[in-house]
Amino acid sequence: MNRKRYSLIVVENKKQIKEFLDFPVSIYKNYKNWIRPLDEEVEKVFDREKNKLFKTGDAIRWLLVDDNKNTVGRMAAFFDKKTAAKNDQQTGGIGFFECIDDKEAAHTLFDAGKEWLEKRGMEAMDGPVNFGDRNNFWGCLVDGFDKEPVFNMPYNPEYYSRLFESYGFQNYFNQYTYHIDTGGGMRSDVLREKGERLLKNKDYTFRTIKGMSFDEIADAYVSIYNKAWARFPGVPKVRRQHVKAVLNAVKPILDHKAIIFGFYKGEPVVFYIMVPDLNQVIYDFNGKMNLMNKIKLFYRLKVAKKVTRLIGIIFGVVPEHQSKGVESAVVLHFEKEIRAGRIPYTDLEMNWIGDFNMVMMKFVQQIGGEIHKTHVTYRYLFDRTKEFKRARKSI
C-alpha cells in the first residue's frame, strides 16, 4: 500500500492567506454548531503592525496539501521571548490548527511547528493556542460539542484531541466555560452577606464604565490585571497603550453596562469584564465584515437587540483584596442591574477559567455557574526524557 504524502506551503501571499482562511469551511460543512470566525479577527493576529508580540517574537503559517494539491490542513507556529521565558522551559505555541482526520497529516504539521520553534530556541510548544490574548482562539474543545461556540473561541471536531495526543501532547491544563442563568441569583448565602456588607461600606465603590474615559478605564484595567493575572505562569503583563487600542477596536460593540469596576478608597481593586456574544449576530456572515454585514451587525446588535448572551471575558481581583468580598459585591451589583431591567441579557458564559485557578472555579460555582464546555491546552516537551508537569495550581 502506498504511503500518503503531504507537502507544506508557507503562507506568504494573498491567495495563500485566502486559502488559510477558507479551508475550515470544508472541515465543518457537516457541523451545524460551528460559526466561522471573522477573517479580520484571525488576520489581525498575524498583522505585524497590530500584534505587539511581533516586537519580541515571530510567527509563521502553513498550508498542508496532498499529492493532488488539495489543502488538507493548516497551522501556525509562534513565540514571543517574554512569554516563553515565564515557563519551566522556553515555550512557544502552535495554533489555528485545522486538519482532516488523518494522523500523518496532523503529525506533519506538528513536526513543522516543532522544528521551526526549536530553531528559535524553544524547548516546548503549547497548542492549540493563540499568538496573543488567551480569551481568543485558545484550546482544543473536548466537551460541549452540542453547544455553539462563543465569539472568537474554538469549536473543533471531536477527533482533534486524539490527533494531539497521538503525537505526544499532554494535558497542561483544562479551561472551563461556565454557564450562568442571569436570573438565577447567587447560590451562596455567605458570599451574598459579604457582598452586601461591602456594597454598604463607604470605602468601596462599584460602578460600570459609563462616564469613564478610555484613559481611566485603561489605567484601572492595567493596575488590576498586572497584579491579579500576570503572576500566573505564562501570563505576560499588559500595557496601557495596548488596552486603549483594544478599547478603540471594540468600541462599536461595547455595552457600558456590562463592564464593572470596584475601587477601594479610589484605588482600582476588581473588575468584571463582559461583552455581548457577537456569534449570535454574525452566524451567517461567512467570516466577512463587508458593508452589508456591518449594517446587519448594527441592526441586530443595537436595534433588534438579538443578543441575549454575555461573555464573561475576565474577572480580576488584586491579591490584597481577595477573600474580602469584593468579588461578591461586583456580582451583586450586576444582579441588581439585571433585576432593574437595565441589562437585557438572559445568559452569561464565563469564558476562560483554568483548572489551575481553584479559587475562581469555586467562586463561579458559588454564584451559580455550571461547566458548559471544556477546552484543553496541550503541551509538548521537545526533550522527551524531561518530566512533564501540569500548570501549577493556585489554591
VOTI-230051 format. One record per residue (C-alpha): residue number from 1; x, y, z. Coordinates in steps of 0.05 Angstrom, whole numbers, plus 5000, padded with zeros to 4 digits. Example, Ala and Ser with C-alpha at 12.3 -4.5 7.8 and 13.67 -1.06 7.14 Angstrom:
<recs>
<rec gudren="1" x="5246" y="4910" z="5156"/>
<rec gudren="2" x="5273" y="4979" z="5143"/>
</recs>
This chain:
<recs>
<rec gudren="1" x="5000" y="5000" z="5000"/>
<rec gudren="2" x="5028" y="5068" z="4981"/>
<rec gudren="3" x="5042" y="5115" z="5038"/>
<rec gudren="4" x="5006" y="5181" z="5036"/>
<rec gudren="5" x="5049" y="5241" z="5022"/>
<rec gudren="6" x="5037" y="5312" z="5044"/>
<rec gudren="7" x="5073" y="5377" z="5029"/>
<rec gudren="8" x="5077" y="5441" z="5069"/>
<rec gudren="9" x="5068" y="5510" z="5038"/>
<rec gudren="10" x="5088" y="5572" z="5077"/>
<rec gudren="11" x="5032" y="5624" z="5075"/>
<rec gudren="12" x="5062" y="5686" z="5042"/>
<rec gudren="13" x="5015" y="5716" z="4991"/>
<rec gudren="14" x="4942" y="5738" z="4987"/>
<rec gudren="15" x="4920" y="5675" z="4952"/>
<rec gudren="16" x="4951" y="5631" z="5006"/>
<rec gudren="17" x="4921" y="5675" z="5061"/>
<rec gudren="18" x="4852" y="5667" z="5030"/>
<rec gudren="19" x="4862" y="5591" z="5028"/>
<rec gudren="20" x="4884" y="5592" z="5101"/>
<rec gudren="21" x="4820" y="5629" z="5120"/>
<rec gudren="22" x="4773" y="5589" z="5075"/>
<rec gudren="23" x="4799" y="5519" z="5088"/>
<rec gudren="24" x="4760" y="5507" z="5153"/>
<rec gudren="25" x="4694" y="5511" z="5114"/>
<rec gudren="26" x="4710" y="5442" z="5084"/>
<rec gudren="27" x="4723" y="5413" z="5154"/>
<rec gudren="28" x="4659" y="5439" z="5185"/>
<rec gudren="29" x="4609" y="5431" z="5128"/>
<rec gudren="30" x="4570" y="5379" z="5169"/>
<rec gudren="31" x="4578" y="5413" z="5237"/>
<rec gudren="32" x="4515" y="5454" z="5250"/>
<rec gudren="33" x="4542" y="5488" z="5313"/>
<rec gudren="34" x="4605" y="5515" z="5281"/>
<rec gudren="35" x="4605" y="5591" z="5268"/>
<rec gudren="36" x="4660" y="5616" z="5223"/>
<rec gudren="37" x="4705" y="5667" z="5257"/>
<rec gudren="38" x="4711" y="5735" z="5224"/>
<rec gudren="39" x="4770" y="5736" z="5176"/>
<rec gudren="40" x="4793" y="5803" z="5203"/>
<rec gudren="41" x="4796" y="5774" z="5274"/>
<rec gudren="42" x="4844" y="5719" z="5250"/>
<rec gudren="43" x="4885" y="5765" z="5206"/>
<rec gudren="44" x="4899" y="5817" z="5259"/>
<rec gudren="45" x="4936" y="5762" z="5298"/>
<rec gudren="46" x="4986" y="5758" z="5242"/>
<rec gudren="47" x="4990" y="5833" z="5227"/>
<rec gudren="48" x="5058" y="5858" z="5248"/>
<rec gudren="49" x="5030" y="5928" z="5257"/>
<rec gudren="50" x="4972" y="5907" z="5301"/>
<rec gudren="51" x="5001" y="5850" z="5343"/>
<rec gudren="52" x="5051" y="5877" z="5393"/>
<rec gudren="53" x="5081" y="5807" z="5405"/>
<rec gudren="54" x="5119" y="5812" z="5339"/>
<rec gudren="55" x="5165" y="5862" z="5376"/>
<rec gudren="56" x="5193" y="5805" z="5417"/>
<rec gudren="57" x="5175" y="5745" z="5375"/>
<rec gudren="58" x="5154" y="5717" z="5307"/>
<rec gudren="59" x="5101" y="5674" z="5273"/>
<rec gudren="60" x="5094" y="5630" z="5212"/>
<rec gudren="61" x="5034" y="5597" z="5178"/>
<rec gudren="62" x="5030" y="5535" z="5135"/>
<rec gudren="63" x="4981" y="5501" z="5089"/>
<rec gudren="64" x="4985" y="5426" z="5082"/>
<rec gudren="65" x="4968" y="5396" z="5014"/>
<rec gudren="66" x="4964" y="5325" z="4987"/>
<rec gudren="67" x="4993" y="5297" z="4923"/>
<rec gudren="68" x="4935" y="5327" z="4884"/>
<rec gudren="69" x="4949" y="5396" z="4913"/>
<rec gudren="70" x="4885" y="5395" z="4953"/>
<rec gudren="71" x="4890" y="5430" z="5020"/>
<rec gudren="72" x="4882" y="5381" z="5077"/>
<rec gudren="73" x="4906" y="5422" z="5136"/>
<rec gudren="74" x="4933" y="5487" z="5163"/>
<rec gudren="75" x="4971" y="5512" z="5224"/>
<rec gudren="76" x="5011" y="5569" z="5253"/>
<rec gudren="77" x="5071" y="5570" z="5299"/>
<rec gudren="78" x="5095" y="5628" z="5341"/>
<rec gudren="79" x="5134" y="5651" z="5401"/>
<rec gudren="80" x="5150" y="5714" z="5439"/>
<rec gudren="81" x="5210" y="5716" z="5485"/>
<rec gudren="82" x="5176" y="5747" z="5546"/>
<rec gudren="83" x="5121" y="5694" z="5549"/>
<rec gudren="84" x="5168" y="5637" z="5531"/>
<rec gudren="85" x="5214" y="5653" z="5590"/>
<rec gudren="86" x="5157" y="5650" z="5641"/>
<rec gudren="87" x="5155" y="5574" z="5637"/>
<rec gudren="88" x="5200" y="5520" z="5665"/>
<rec gudren="89" x="5229" y="5516" z="5595"/>
<rec gudren="90" x="5227" y="5564" z="5536"/>
<rec gudren="91" x="5158" y="5551" z="5508"/>
<rec gudren="92" x="5127" y="5572" z="5442"/>
<rec gudren="93" x="5060" y="5556" z="5413"/>
<rec gudren="94" x="5021" y="5528" z="5355"/>
<rec gudren="95" x="4950" y="5546" z="5337"/>
<rec gudren="96" x="4897" y="5557" z="5285"/>
<rec gudren="97" x="4903" y="5482" z="5273"/>
<rec gudren="98" x="4852" y="5452" z="5225"/>
<rec gudren="99" x="4862" y="5384" z="5194"/>
<rec gudren="100" x="4828" y="5324" z="5163"/>
<rec gudren="101" x="4822" y="5262" z="5207"/>
<rec gudren="102" x="4890" y="5234" z="5188"/>
<rec gudren="103" x="4946" y="5223" z="5238"/>
<rec gudren="104" x="5002" y="5230" z="5186"/>
<rec gudren="105" x="4974" y="5296" z="5162"/>
<rec gudren="106" x="4968" y="5323" z="5232"/>
<rec gudren="107" x="5037" y="5299" z="5252"/>
<rec gudren="108" x="5068" y="5332" z="5191"/>
<rec gudren="109" x="5041" y="5398" z="5216"/>
<rec gudren="110" x="5063" y="5385" z="5287"/>
<rec gudren="111" x="5133" y="5366" z="5262"/>
<rec gudren="112" x="5137" y="5431" z="5224"/>
<rec gudren="113" x="5118" y="5471" z="5286"/>
<rec gudren="114" x="5168" y="5434" z="5329"/>
<rec gudren="115" x="5226" y="5443" z="5280"/>
<rec gudren="116" x="5211" y="5517" z="5269"/>
<rec gudren="117" x="5207" y="5531" z="5344"/>
<rec gudren="118" x="5268" y="5490" z="5361"/>
<rec gudren="119" x="5310" y="5531" z="5312"/>
<rec gudren="120" x="5288" y="5593" z="5351"/>
<rec gudren="121" x="5310" y="5567" z="5419"/>
<rec gudren="122" x="5244" y="5539" z="5443"/>
<rec gudren="123" x="5243" y="5475" z="5485"/>
<rec gudren="124" x="5168" y="5461" z="5485"/>
<rec gudren="125" x="5104" y="5481" z="5449"/>
<rec gudren="126" x="5034" y="5493" z="5474"/>
<rec gudren="127" x="4974" y="5482" z="5429"/>
<rec gudren="128" x="4926" y="5498" z="5403"/>
<rec gudren="129" x="4936" y="5568" z="5429"/>
<rec gudren="130" x="4936" y="5640" z="5404"/>
<rec gudren="131" x="4992" y="5687" z="5387"/>
<rec gudren="132" x="4961" y="5737" z="5435"/>
<rec gudren="133" x="4905" y="5742" z="5486"/>
<rec gudren="134" x="4883" y="5678" z="5520"/>
<rec gudren="135" x="4809" y="5694" z="5512"/>
<rec gudren="136" x="4815" y="5687" z="5436"/>
<rec gudren="137" x="4827" y="5624" z="5394"/>
<rec gudren="138" x="4854" y="5584" z="5453"/>
<rec gudren="139" x="4846" y="5510" z="5470"/>
<rec gudren="140" x="4821" y="5445" z="5440"/>
<rec gudren="141" x="4747" y="5431" z="5453"/>
<rec gudren="142" x="4738" y="5363" z="5486"/>
<rec gudren="143" x="4669" y="5371" z="5516"/>
<rec gudren="144" x="4609" y="5414" z="5495"/>
<rec gudren="145" x="4604" y="5397" z="5421"/>
<rec gudren="146" x="4529" y="5404" z="5424"/>
<rec gudren="147" x="4535" y="5478" z="5441"/>
<rec gudren="148" x="4550" y="5539" z="5399"/>
<rec gudren="149" x="4619" y="5570" z="5408"/>
<rec gudren="150" x="4622" y="5640" z="5435"/>
<rec gudren="151" x="4657" y="5695" z="5396"/>
<rec gudren="152" x="4730" y="5680" z="5380"/>
<rec gudren="153" x="4731" y="5615" z="5419"/>
<rec gudren="154" x="4749" y="5549" z="5385"/>
<rec gudren="155" x="4700" y="5498" z="5362"/>
<rec gudren="156" x="4732" y="5436" z="5332"/>
<rec gudren="157" x="4716" y="5364" z="5312"/>
<rec gudren="158" x="4719" y="5311" z="5367"/>
<rec gudren="159" x="4779" y="5277" z="5334"/>
<rec gudren="160" x="4826" y="5336" z="5344"/>
<rec gudren="161" x="4843" y="5316" z="5416"/>
<rec gudren="162" x="4862" y="5247" z="5390"/>
<rec gudren="163" x="4909" y="5277" z="5338"/>
<rec gudren="164" x="4944" y="5319" z="5390"/>
<rec gudren="165" x="4951" y="5262" z="5440"/>
<rec gudren="166" x="4975" y="5212" z="5388"/>
<rec gudren="167" x="5034" y="5259" z="5374"/>
<rec gudren="168" x="5053" y="5261" z="5448"/>
<rec gudren="169" x="5020" y="5326" z="5471"/>
<rec gudren="170" x="4998" y="5322" z="5544"/>
<rec gudren="171" x="4943" y="5360" z="5582"/>
<rec gudren="172" x="4976" y="5422" z="5611"/>
<rec gudren="173" x="4911" y="5449" z="5637"/>
<rec gudren="174" x="4836" y="5449" z="5625"/>
<rec gudren="175" x="4800" y="5514" z="5613"/>
<rec gudren="176" x="4727" y="5513" z="5632"/>
<rec gudren="177" x="4669" y="5554" z="5605"/>
<rec gudren="178" x="4616" y="5563" z="5659"/>
<rec gudren="179" x="4544" y="5579" z="5642"/>
<rec gudren="180" x="4503" y="5624" z="5687"/>
<rec gudren="181" x="4429" y="5639" z="5683"/>
<rec gudren="182" x="4429" y="5714" z="5698"/>
<rec gudren="183" x="4361" y="5708" z="5732"/>
<rec gudren="184" x="4384" y="5653" z="5779"/>
<rec gudren="185" x="4420" y="5693" z="5832"/>
<rec gudren="186" x="4478" y="5678" z="5877"/>
<rec gudren="187" x="4476" y="5609" z="5909"/>
<rec gudren="188" x="4519" y="5622" z="5970"/>
<rec gudren="189" x="4487" y="5659" z="6028"/>
<rec gudren="190" x="4556" y="5671" z="6058"/>
<rec gudren="191" x="4580" y="5706" z="5995"/>
<rec gudren="192" x="4516" y="5746" z="5989"/>
<rec gudren="193" x="4524" y="5771" z="6060"/>
<rec gudren="194" x="4597" y="5790" z="6048"/>
<rec gudren="195" x="4579" y="5825" z="5983"/>
<rec gudren="196" x="4521" y="5864" z="6014"/>
<rec gudren="197" x="4567" y="5886" z="6070"/>
<rec gudren="198" x="4618" y="5915" z="6021"/>
<rec gudren="199" x="4564" y="5950" z="5980"/>
<rec gudren="200" x="4546" y="5989" z="6043"/>
<rec gudren="201" x="4619" y="6003" z="6061"/>
<rec gudren="202" x="4635" y="6075" z="6041"/>
<rec gudren="203" x="4709" y="6058" z="6028"/>
<rec gudren="204" x="4687" y="6015" z="5969"/>
<rec gudren="205" x="4652" y="6038" z="5906"/>
<rec gudren="206" x="4627" y="5995" z="5848"/>
<rec gudren="207" x="4607" y="6023" z="5781"/>
<rec gudren="208" x="4601" y="6010" z="5707"/>
<rec gudren="209" x="4646" y="6045" z="5658"/>
<rec gudren="210" x="4592" y="6093" z="5636"/>
<rec gudren="211" x="4621" y="6163" z="5641"/>
<rec gudren="212" x="4693" y="6138" z="5647"/>
<rec gudren="213" x="4744" y="6159" z="5594"/>
<rec gudren="214" x="4785" y="6107" z="5557"/>
<rec gudren="215" x="4846" y="6133" z="5596"/>
<rec gudren="216" x="4812" y="6120" z="5662"/>
<rec gudren="217" x="4788" y="6051" z="5640"/>
<rec gudren="218" x="4857" y="6031" z="5614"/>
<rec gudren="219" x="4892" y="6055" z="5677"/>
<rec gudren="220" x="4845" y="6016" z="5723"/>
<rec gudren="221" x="4848" y="5954" z="5680"/>
<rec gudren="222" x="4924" y="5952" z="5675"/>
<rec gudren="223" x="4931" y="5963" z="5750"/>
<rec gudren="224" x="4885" y="5905" z="5768"/>
<rec gudren="225" x="4906" y="5857" z="5713"/>
<rec gudren="226" x="4980" y="5862" z="5725"/>
<rec gudren="227" x="4971" y="5848" z="5799"/>
<rec gudren="228" x="4917" y="5794" z="5792"/>
<rec gudren="229" x="4936" y="5756" z="5730"/>
<rec gudren="230" x="5008" y="5769" z="5708"/>
<rec gudren="231" x="5032" y="5729" z="5768"/>
<rec gudren="232" x="5009" y="5664" z="5736"/>
<rec gudren="233" x="5057" y="5623" z="5693"/>
<rec gudren="234" x="5060" y="5645" z="5620"/>
<rec gudren="235" x="5016" y="5706" z="5630"/>
<rec gudren="236" x="5051" y="5770" z="5608"/>
<rec gudren="237" x="5036" y="5839" z="5635"/>
<rec gudren="238" x="4992" y="5885" z="5594"/>
<rec gudren="239" x="5008" y="5956" z="5576"/>
<rec gudren="240" x="4963" y="6018" z="5577"/>
<rec gudren="241" x="4973" y="6031" z="5502"/>
<rec gudren="242" x="4951" y="5960" z="5485"/>
<rec gudren="243" x="4888" y="5965" z="5528"/>
<rec gudren="244" x="4869" y="6032" z="5496"/>
<rec gudren="245" x="4879" y="6003" z="5427"/>
<rec gudren="246" x="4833" y="5944" z="5444"/>
<rec gudren="247" x="4780" y="5991" z="5473"/>
<rec gudren="248" x="4781" y="6032" z="5409"/>
<rec gudren="249" x="4775" y="5970" z="5366"/>
<rec gudren="250" x="4715" y="5943" z="5404"/>
<rec gudren="251" x="4681" y="6009" z="5418"/>
<rec gudren="252" x="4623" y="5996" z="5369"/>
<rec gudren="253" x="4602" y="5932" z="5405"/>
<rec gudren="254" x="4616" y="5952" z="5478"/>
<rec gudren="255" x="4559" y="5952" z="5527"/>
<rec gudren="256" x="4580" y="6000" z="5581"/>
<rec gudren="257" x="4532" y="5967" z="5630"/>
<rec gudren="258" x="4568" y="5901" z="5624"/>
<rec gudren="259" x="4636" y="5924" z="5648"/>
<rec gudren="260" x="4642" y="5936" z="5723"/>
<rec gudren="261" x="4699" y="5962" z="5765"/>
<rec gudren="262" x="4708" y="5965" z="5840"/>
<rec gudren="263" x="4751" y="6015" z="5878"/>
<rec gudren="264" x="4777" y="6018" z="5949"/>
<rec gudren="265" x="4789" y="6090" z="5972"/>
<rec gudren="266" x="4794" y="6109" z="5899"/>
<rec gudren="267" x="4844" y="6054" z="5880"/>
<rec gudren="268" x="4821" y="6001" z="5829"/>
<rec gudren="269" x="4817" y="5932" z="5861"/>
<rec gudren="270" x="4769" y="5889" z="5820"/>
<rec gudren="271" x="4739" y="5885" z="5750"/>
<rec gudren="272" x="4686" y="5842" z="5717"/>
<rec gudren="273" x="4692" y="5848" z="5641"/>
<rec gudren="274" x="4633" y="5823" z="5599"/>
<rec gudren="275" x="4617" y="5834" z="5525"/>
<rec gudren="276" x="4557" y="5815" z="5481"/>
<rec gudren="277" x="4567" y="5749" z="5445"/>
<rec gudren="278" x="4574" y="5770" z="5373"/>
<rec gudren="279" x="4566" y="5699" z="5349"/>
<rec gudren="280" x="4491" y="5709" z="5359"/>
<rec gudren="281" x="4493" y="5761" z="5303"/>
<rec gudren="282" x="4550" y="5740" z="5256"/>
<rec gudren="283" x="4528" y="5667" z="5247"/>
<rec gudren="284" x="4513" y="5678" z="5172"/>
<rec gudren="285" x="4570" y="5727" z="5155"/>
<rec gudren="286" x="4616" y="5671" z="5128"/>
<rec gudren="287" x="4675" y="5706" z="5160"/>
<rec gudren="288" x="4665" y="5771" z="5122"/>
<rec gudren="289" x="4655" y="5840" z="5151"/>
<rec gudren="290" x="4633" y="5876" z="5088"/>
<rec gudren="291" x="4586" y="5936" z="5085"/>
<rec gudren="292" x="4523" y="5895" z="5084"/>
<rec gudren="293" x="4546" y="5853" z="5143"/>
<rec gudren="294" x="4565" y="5916" z="5182"/>
<rec gudren="295" x="4494" y="5941" z="5172"/>
<rec gudren="296" x="4467" y="5873" z="5195"/>
<rec gudren="297" x="4513" y="5875" z="5256"/>
<rec gudren="298" x="4489" y="5944" z="5277"/>
<rec gudren="299" x="4416" y="5927" z="5267"/>
<rec gudren="300" x="4418" y="5860" z="5303"/>
<rec gudren="301" x="4460" y="5886" z="5360"/>
<rec gudren="302" x="4433" y="5956" z="5372"/>
<rec gudren="303" x="4363" y="5958" z="5342"/>
<rec gudren="304" x="4334" y="5888" z="5343"/>
<rec gudren="305" x="4375" y="5871" z="5405"/>
<rec gudren="306" x="4385" y="5799" z="5383"/>
<rec gudren="307" x="4440" y="5785" z="5433"/>
<rec gudren="308" x="4415" y="5752" z="5496"/>
<rec gudren="309" x="4482" y="5723" z="5517"/>
<rec gudren="310" x="4541" y="5758" z="5550"/>
<rec gudren="311" x="4611" y="5731" z="5550"/>
<rec gudren="312" x="4649" y="5739" z="5615"/>
<rec gudren="313" x="4717" y="5755" z="5587"/>
<rec gudren="314" x="4756" y="5763" z="5652"/>
<rec gudren="315" x="4747" y="5772" z="5726"/>
<rec gudren="316" x="4805" y="5801" z="5766"/>
<rec gudren="317" x="4818" y="5819" z="5839"/>
<rec gudren="318" x="4883" y="5846" z="5866"/>
<rec gudren="319" x="4913" y="5796" z="5916"/>
<rec gudren="320" x="4907" y="5840" z="5978"/>
<rec gudren="321" x="4831" y="5846" z="5968"/>
<rec gudren="322" x="4817" y="5773" z="5952"/>
<rec gudren="323" x="4771" y="5737" z="6001"/>
<rec gudren="324" x="4745" y="5803" z="6028"/>
<rec gudren="325" x="4680" y="5800" z="5989"/>
<rec gudren="326" x="4695" y="5847" z="5931"/>
<rec gudren="327" x="4681" y="5791" z="5881"/>
<rec gudren="328" x="4613" y="5781" z="5912"/>
<rec gudren="329" x="4599" y="5856" z="5913"/>
<rec gudren="330" x="4612" y="5861" z="5839"/>
<rec gudren="331" x="4566" y="5803" z="5824"/>
<rec gudren="332" x="4511" y="5832" z="5867"/>
<rec gudren="333" x="4519" y="5899" z="5833"/>
<rec gudren="334" x="4509" y="5863" z="5766"/>
<rec gudren="335" x="4449" y="5824" z="5794"/>
<rec gudren="336" x="4415" y="5889" z="5815"/>
<rec gudren="337" x="4425" y="5919" z="5746"/>
<rec gudren="338" x="4394" y="5857" z="5715"/>
<rec gudren="339" x="4334" y="5858" z="5761"/>
<rec gudren="340" x="4323" y="5932" z="5750"/>
<rec gudren="341" x="4317" y="5917" z="5676"/>
<rec gudren="342" x="4378" y="5957" z="5657"/>
<rec gudren="343" x="4416" y="5897" z="5629"/>
<rec gudren="344" x="4375" y="5857" z="5579"/>
<rec gudren="345" x="4413" y="5791" z="5579"/>
<rec gudren="346" x="4388" y="5722" z="5600"/>
<rec gudren="347" x="4453" y="5682" z="5597"/>
<rec gudren="348" x="4525" y="5692" z="5615"/>
<rec gudren="349" x="4583" y="5648" z="5596"/>
<rec gudren="350" x="4646" y="5655" z="5638"/>
<rec gudren="351" x="4693" y="5642" z="5582"/>
<rec gudren="352" x="4762" y="5623" z="5607"/>
<rec gudren="353" x="4774" y="5593" z="5675"/>
<rec gudren="354" x="4836" y="5549" z="5681"/>
<rec gudren="355" x="4834" y="5488" z="5726"/>
<rec gudren="356" x="4897" y="5516" z="5759"/>
<rec gudren="357" x="4854" y="5572" z="5787"/>
<rec gudren="358" x="4818" y="5535" z="5843"/>
<rec gudren="359" x="4794" y="5599" z="5877"/>
<rec gudren="360" x="4759" y="5625" z="5815"/>
<rec gudren="361" x="4728" y="5557" z="5799"/>
<rec gudren="362" x="4698" y="5553" z="5869"/>
<rec gudren="363" x="4673" y="5624" z="5866"/>
<rec gudren="364" x="4639" y="5616" z="5799"/>
<rec gudren="365" x="4604" y="5553" z="5823"/>
<rec gudren="366" x="4580" y="5591" z="5885"/>
<rec gudren="367" x="4549" y="5647" z="5844"/>
<rec gudren="368" x="4510" y="5597" z="5801"/>
<rec gudren="369" x="4558" y="5574" z="5747"/>
<rec gudren="370" x="4559" y="5504" z="5717"/>
<rec gudren="371" x="4612" y="5477" z="5670"/>
<rec gudren="372" x="4585" y="5484" z="5600"/>
<rec gudren="373" x="4646" y="5468" z="5557"/>
<rec gudren="374" x="4717" y="5443" z="5567"/>
<rec gudren="375" x="4777" y="5461" z="5526"/>
<rec gudren="376" x="4847" y="5432" z="5536"/>
<rec gudren="377" x="4913" y="5468" z="5529"/>
<rec gudren="378" x="4964" y="5416" z="5510"/>
<rec gudren="379" x="5039" y="5419" z="5519"/>
<rec gudren="380" x="5094" y="5380" z="5483"/>
<rec gudren="381" x="5164" y="5378" z="5512"/>
<rec gudren="382" x="5218" y="5371" z="5458"/>
<rec gudren="383" x="5264" y="5334" z="5506"/>
<rec gudren="384" x="5222" y="5270" z="5514"/>
<rec gudren="385" x="5263" y="5248" z="5575"/>
<rec gudren="386" x="5244" y="5310" z="5614"/>
<rec gudren="387" x="5189" y="5304" z="5667"/>
<rec gudren="388" x="5123" y="5334" z="5646"/>
<rec gudren="389" x="5089" y="5379" z="5696"/>
<rec gudren="390" x="5018" y="5406" z="5691"/>
<rec gudren="391" x="5005" y="5480" z="5705"/>
<rec gudren="392" x="5015" y="5498" z="5778"/>
<rec gudren="393" x="4951" y="5505" z="5817"/>
<rec gudren="394" x="4934" y="5568" z="5854"/>
<rec gudren="395" x="4895" y="5548" z="5917"/>
</recs>
